[in-house]
Amino acid sequence: MNESLEAMIGDFDGEEVMHAGAWVPEEVRATSRLTARAAVGGRFITSDYEQIVEGKVTFSGHGVYGHDDIGYSMYWFDSMSPAFTTPAKGKLRDGALIFENESAQGHG
C-alpha cells in the first residue's frame, strides 16, 4: 500500500465552524466523524464522513482515494452536490497529500 494513502486510515472525530455566508445565514458549530479503511486489497482507501448539528446528520460524503503509475486520484460523492464531481488529482507537496480539481461547481 502507498504510504501517503495508508496514513489516511483510521477513525477521526472533530469540531467544525461554518461561518455565515452563502451556505448558512449565521455561524453554525458542528461535530464531524470520518472513518477511512483500506479497500480492494489495499489499492484504495474509502472514507465515510458525517457532519452532525444538534444531534442530526446535516451532511454526509463518501470518498475513494487511489494511487497508480499516473499519480493520486480522489472521487467524492456527497449529500449536497447536484451531480458527480470531476475526479481530483493529487500531488505530494511538502510531505502533505493535496487534491485539487476544477468543475462546474468551482475550484476545490
PECORNOR-V671032 format. One record per residue. N is the residue number from 0. RES is the residue in one small letter. PHI is phi in whole degrees, 0 to 359 (NA if undefined). OMEGA is omega as a letter, one per 30 degrees, with the letter a starting at -180 (* if undefined). D_FIRST is the distance of its C-alpha to the first C-alpha in Angstrom with 1 decimal. Layout:
N RES PHI OMEGA D_FIRST
N RES PHI OMEGA D_FIRST
//
This chain:
0 m NA l 0.0
1 n 293 a 3.8
2 e 299 a 6.3
3 s 294 l 8.7
4 l 287 a 7.4
5 e 301 l 6.6
6 a 294 a 10.2
7 m 276 a 11.6
8 i 288 l 11.3
9 g 149 l 14.8
10 d 246 a 18.5
11 f 229 l 20.5
12 d 238 a 24.2
13 g 206 l 26.3
14 e 239 a 29.6
15 e 231 l 30.5
16 v 234 l 33.7
17 m 259 a 34.5
18 h 284 l 37.4
19 a 305 a 40.4
20 g 176 a 40.1
21 a 296 a 39.7
22 w 275 a 37.5
23 v 222 a 39.4
24 p 289 l 43.1
25 e 219 a 42.6
26 e 305 l 39.9
27 v 233 l 37.8
28 r 256 a 35.7
29 a 221 l 32.9
30 t 252 a 30.2
31 s 223 a 26.7
32 r 221 l 24.0
33 l 227 l 20.3
34 t 238 a 17.9
35 a 234 a 14.2
36 r 225 l 12.0
37 a 288 l 8.8
38 a 219 l 10.4
39 v 52 l 10.7
40 g 65 l 8.7
41 g 87 l 5.5
42 r 281 a 6.3
43 f 224 l 8.3
44 i 241 l 9.7
45 t 246 l 13.4
46 s 227 l 16.0
47 d 236 a 19.7
48 y 236 l 22.2
49 e 225 l 25.8
50 q 252 a 28.6
51 i 237 l 31.6
52 v 236 l 35.1
53 e 50 l 37.9
54 g 81 a 36.1
55 k 242 l 35.2
56 v 288 a 32.0
57 t 253 l 33.0
58 f 202 l 29.8
59 s 217 a 26.5
60 g 209 l 23.5
61 h 225 l 20.3
62 g 243 l 17.3
63 v 231 a 14.5
64 y 240 a 11.9
65 g 214 l 9.8
66 h 215 l 9.0
67 d 217 a 10.6
68 d 297 a 13.2
69 i 276 l 15.5
70 g 147 a 13.6
71 y 266 l 12.6
72 s 217 l 14.6
73 m 224 l 15.8
74 y 247 a 18.3
75 w 230 l 20.6
76 f 229 a 23.3
77 d 214 a 25.9
78 s 281 a 29.4
79 m 242 a 31.3
80 s 291 a 30.2
81 p 288 a 32.8
82 a 205 l 30.4
83 f 297 l 26.8
84 t 267 l 25.6
85 t 293 l 24.4
86 p 302 l 20.6
87 a 270 l 19.8
88 k 263 a 18.2
89 g 244 l 16.2
90 k 218 l 16.5
91 l 277 a 15.7
92 r 224 a 19.2
93 d 53 l 20.3
94 g 82 l 17.0
95 a 250 l 16.8
96 l 269 a 14.9
97 i 246 l 18.0
98 f 251 l 18.5
99 e 222 l 22.0
100 n 209 l 23.9
101 e 227 l 27.6
102 s 215 l 29.2
103 a 299 l 32.7
104 q 278 l 32.0
105 g 124 a 31.5
106 h 262 a 28.9
107 g 227 * 26.0
//
